[in-house]
């Protein structure tokens, strides 16, 4: 099925805007937020609060040239042990700062490649978490999995640790694309890992694909998508490759001339979305898809979908606590980020028990705008009456921006109602641009962002 956008629309979608996994976004963090701030925010959580935990494992055994994560390529396993020593110490220190009765409802291991851990260290890290935190009996435990090099012993260790959801990286199966991004991964080894997870009773599987990769045509991307759909994952994330060599120097190894143009990127994304919907998946926000039976689809249908640094989620906890190098925490008062480099992180932990390097305390206006932007990104909805129930008369600062947006952008993007609007399917590809109209930091910021699609 062909997808058609005008030259003006294509130019709009090429504009750089944030992905809005937070508001304000990370480029606005500063050193004004310190370890003392972090201790205070941890201690001010209400007794009995529900929190989620994110653990960052910043190691890979090969460097994928497309990667935008904070990670380090290691040829030997030696650096992992000292890092886990520091991570265990941080776990103990953070847990001691929490009020009584705080319960963990979601756990996510990201990277890097968490599955670089040997089975003994998977069990070790899981034991450290259980020893320091009180976990809800229905705690969701998700791990990002690199199928390359996965073996039965690691799968067994993850199952023993209580894994409930696996997120499997694929990107693309085309050999020419894989060579251009230095990631060689066959469909067969991916299928074996999927089958191994299901054999061990893992109830939810997510697969990540990328469009916009070097030498990747829309047809090649759709071929990879068909292979992934044959595995029938419960969720599928379809991300646009963000070429940001000014942030990630290894991306300079990808020749710019090999990247598909914006028109090809748009065609890939929209044709893939159509194919997924025809196959029975529900479209979630800008880049996620889920089977109707999956909890992500249920949350979207009920208006309970959330968005954080891991993307779209069902996580409705009171705070997100990030542990490990580069991890970001989110509290009602604002954001905290750890030291990004692994060695620097370990030094900070050894010296003071915490590794905070920057963050941002948010204002009441930030909180209002953040909720408005999250509502758009999750529910495609903006409603001043709903926002007023939480923020009162302060919502009026958004009225002129809403009216300007509706007057200036194409009418077919919106279904307008009194004091609000819903973004239509025609407007969905422009959702990040729409959300950006309510971002008061963007016009005065210096951060560089990827394209809107």
ABEGO torsion letter per residue (X at the ends): XBBBBBAAAAAAAABBBBAGABOBBAAABBAABBAAAAAAAAAABBBGBBBBBBBBBABBABBBAABABBBBBBABAAAAAAAAAAAAAAAAAAAAABBBGBBBABBBBBOEBAAABBAAAAAAAAAAAAAABBBBAABBBBBBBBABGBBAAAAAAAAAAGBABBBBBAGBABAAAAAAAGBBBBAAAAAAAAAAAAAAGBABBBBBBBBGBBGBBAAAAAAAAAAAAAAGBABBBBBBBBBBAAABAAAAABBAAABBBAAAAAAAAAAAAAAAAAAGBBBBEAABBBBAABAAAAAAAAGABBBBAAEBBABABABBBBBEBGBBBBBAAEBBBBBABAAAAAAAAAAAGBABABEBBBBAAAAAAAAAAAAAAAAGBBBAAAAAAAAEAAAAAAAAAAAAAAAABBAAABBBBBGEBBBBAAAAAAAAAAAAAABAAAAABABBBBBAX
